[in-house]
Amino acid sequence: MKKLNLAWIFGLILMATACAPSSPKATSTRELPALVMPDNLLKFTDISGYENYKIVATHYRNDKNELRYILANNLAFKALKQHHFPLPEGSKVVKIGWKTRKMPRFDVALEATGIQRIEYMIKDTQRFSKNPGGWGYARFVKQNGKYRAWDQGTQACIQCHKIAGKENDYLFSRFQKLF
């Protein structure tokens, strides 16, 4: 009987620990390195708490063999969900790019194997008034287990996002509805 009670108590403790709320800010701040984009001074930590953003879309980029998850903070999520452009000040859109490979046990499917990059856009029309739509861009590349700020600047980001057009507020992503 004592063994049964101890097992039951241990199970309750384990469940309580697993269900206990965690502090997302403490986790994300600890995980994001103190890196800064050299040309616009955007920090990796500016997206602290991104793990609480909502998924807006997914993309697969053939040339990079990369699955991309597009996340948005609450401001951007609400606007994207309602297809409201331009997005409001303070909107943040985060793109996480994952390397992929064929699944070993189901080779007709792909699985994500590791993060290649984390990029983000932030709407700040005062700070980035010279950029189309007032967007600031940041790219942090992961190599050999460590992140580094993209040292080639954000002009390539700006030029590419111009393709998306002003009517889309220079965003490629659309809110992907389930129904």
C-alpha positions as CSV (number, residue, x, y, z in Angstrom):
1,M,0.0,0.0,0.0
2,K,2.9,2.4,0.8
3,K,4.4,1.8,-2.6
4,L,1.1,2.6,-4.3
5,N,0.7,5.8,-2.3
6,L,4.3,6.9,-3.1
7,A,3.8,6.2,-6.8
8,W,0.6,8.1,-6.7
9,I,2.2,11.1,-4.9
10,F,5.2,11.0,-7.3
11,G,2.8,11.0,-10.2
12,L,0.9,14.1,-8.8
13,I,4.2,15.9,-8.3
14,L,5.3,15.1,-11.8
15,M,2.0,16.3,-13.3
16,A,2.0,19.5,-11.2
17,T,5.6,20.2,-12.3
18,A,4.8,19.6,-16.0
19,C,1.7,21.8,-15.9
20,A,3.2,24.6,-13.8
21,P,3.3,27.9,-15.7
22,S,6.8,29.0,-16.8
23,S,8.1,32.5,-17.3
24,P,8.4,33.1,-21.0
25,K,10.3,36.3,-20.7
26,A,13.0,34.8,-18.5
27,T,13.3,31.8,-20.9
28,S,13.5,33.9,-24.1
29,T,15.8,36.5,-22.6
30,R,18.2,33.8,-21.5
31,E,18.1,32.0,-24.9
32,L,18.5,35.0,-27.2
33,P,22.0,36.2,-27.5
34,A,23.1,39.8,-27.2
35,L,23.6,40.4,-30.9
36,V,23.0,43.6,-32.8
37,M,22.5,44.3,-36.5
38,P,25.4,46.5,-37.6
39,D,23.6,48.8,-40.0
40,N,20.4,49.6,-38.1
41,L,21.2,48.5,-34.5
42,L,18.2,46.2,-34.1
43,K,18.9,43.7,-31.4
44,F,18.1,40.0,-31.3
45,T,16.6,40.6,-27.9
46,D,14.0,43.0,-29.4
47,I,11.9,39.9,-30.1
48,S,12.2,38.5,-26.6
49,G,9.0,36.6,-26.0
50,Y,8.6,35.6,-29.6
51,E,7.7,32.0,-28.5
52,N,4.4,33.5,-27.4
53,Y,3.7,35.0,-30.9
54,K,1.1,33.3,-33.0
55,I,1.7,31.4,-36.2
56,V,0.5,33.4,-39.2
57,A,1.8,31.2,-42.1
58,T,4.4,28.7,-43.2
59,H,6.5,28.7,-46.3
60,Y,9.0,26.3,-47.9
61,R,11.9,27.8,-49.8
62,N,13.3,25.4,-52.4
63,D,16.6,27.1,-53.0
64,K,17.5,27.0,-49.3
65,N,15.8,23.7,-48.4
66,E,14.2,25.6,-45.7
67,L,10.8,25.4,-43.9
68,R,9.8,28.8,-42.6
69,Y,7.4,29.5,-39.8
70,I,6.1,33.1,-39.8
71,L,5.0,34.4,-36.4
72,A,3.4,37.7,-35.4
73,N,3.0,39.6,-32.2
74,N,-0.5,40.4,-31.1
75,L,-0.6,43.7,-33.0
76,A,0.5,42.2,-36.3
77,F,-1.5,39.0,-35.8
78,K,-4.8,40.9,-35.4
79,A,-4.1,43.1,-38.5
80,L,-3.0,40.1,-40.6
81,K,-6.0,38.0,-39.6
82,Q,-8.3,40.8,-40.7
83,H,-6.2,41.4,-43.8
84,H,-5.7,45.0,-42.7
85,F,-2.8,46.8,-44.3
86,P,-0.7,48.6,-43.5
87,L,0.1,46.9,-40.2
88,P,0.1,49.2,-37.1
89,E,3.2,50.7,-35.4
90,G,4.9,48.2,-33.2
91,S,4.0,45.2,-35.3
92,K,6.6,42.5,-35.3
93,V,6.8,39.6,-37.7
94,V,9.3,36.8,-37.0
95,K,10.5,34.2,-39.5
96,I,12.2,31.1,-38.3
97,G,14.0,29.1,-41.0
98,W,14.5,25.4,-40.4
99,K,16.7,23.0,-42.3
100,T,14.8,20.0,-43.5
101,R,15.5,16.4,-44.4
102,K,13.5,13.3,-45.4
103,M,12.0,11.6,-42.4
104,P,14.0,8.4,-41.7
105,R,10.9,6.3,-41.1
106,F,8.5,8.0,-43.6
107,D,10.6,9.2,-46.5
108,V,7.8,10.8,-48.4
109,A,7.7,13.5,-45.7
110,L,10.1,16.2,-44.6
111,E,11.1,17.1,-41.0
112,A,12.7,20.1,-39.5
113,T,16.2,19.3,-38.3
114,G,17.7,22.6,-37.0
115,I,17.3,26.3,-37.2
116,Q,19.3,28.0,-39.9
117,R,18.2,31.6,-39.2
118,I,15.8,33.8,-37.3
119,E,14.8,37.0,-39.1
120,Y,12.3,39.7,-38.1
121,M,10.6,42.9,-39.2
122,I,9.5,45.6,-36.9
123,K,7.2,48.5,-37.9
124,D,8.7,51.7,-36.7
125,T,7.9,54.5,-39.2
126,Q,9.9,57.1,-37.3
127,R,13.1,55.1,-36.9
128,F,12.9,53.5,-40.3
129,S,11.3,56.3,-42.3
130,K,13.6,55.8,-45.3
131,N,12.6,52.1,-45.6
132,P,9.5,51.2,-47.6
133,G,6.5,50.9,-45.2
134,G,8.7,52.0,-42.2
135,W,9.9,48.5,-41.6
136,G,13.2,47.6,-39.9
137,Y,14.8,44.3,-40.7
138,A,17.1,42.0,-38.7
139,R,18.7,38.6,-39.6
140,F,20.5,36.3,-37.3
141,V,22.1,33.3,-38.8
142,K,22.9,30.1,-36.9
143,Q,26.2,28.3,-37.8
144,N,28.0,25.7,-35.7
145,G,25.5,26.0,-32.9
146,K,25.9,29.8,-32.5
147,Y,24.0,32.8,-33.8
148,R,25.7,35.7,-35.5
149,A,24.2,39.0,-36.8
150,W,24.1,39.1,-40.6
151,D,27.0,41.3,-41.5
152,Q,25.9,42.1,-45.1
153,G,23.3,44.6,-44.0
154,T,19.6,44.9,-44.6
155,Q,19.6,46.3,-48.1
156,A,19.0,42.8,-49.5
157,C,16.0,42.4,-47.1
158,I,14.6,45.8,-48.3
159,Q,15.1,45.1,-52.0
160,C,13.4,41.7,-51.7
161,H,10.4,42.9,-49.7
162,K,9.8,45.7,-52.3
163,I,8.6,42.8,-54.5
164,A,5.7,42.1,-52.1
165,G,4.5,45.6,-52.8
166,K,3.1,48.6,-50.9
167,E,-0.5,47.2,-51.1
168,N,0.7,44.2,-49.0
169,D,2.7,46.5,-46.7
170,Y,5.9,44.8,-48.1
171,L,4.9,41.4,-46.5
172,F,5.0,38.2,-48.4
173,S,3.0,36.3,-45.8
174,R,-0.8,36.1,-45.6
175,F,-2.8,34.8,-42.7
176,Q,-3.5,31.2,-43.4
177,K,-7.0,30.3,-42.2
178,L,-7.8,26.9,-41.0
179,F,-11.5,27.3,-42.2
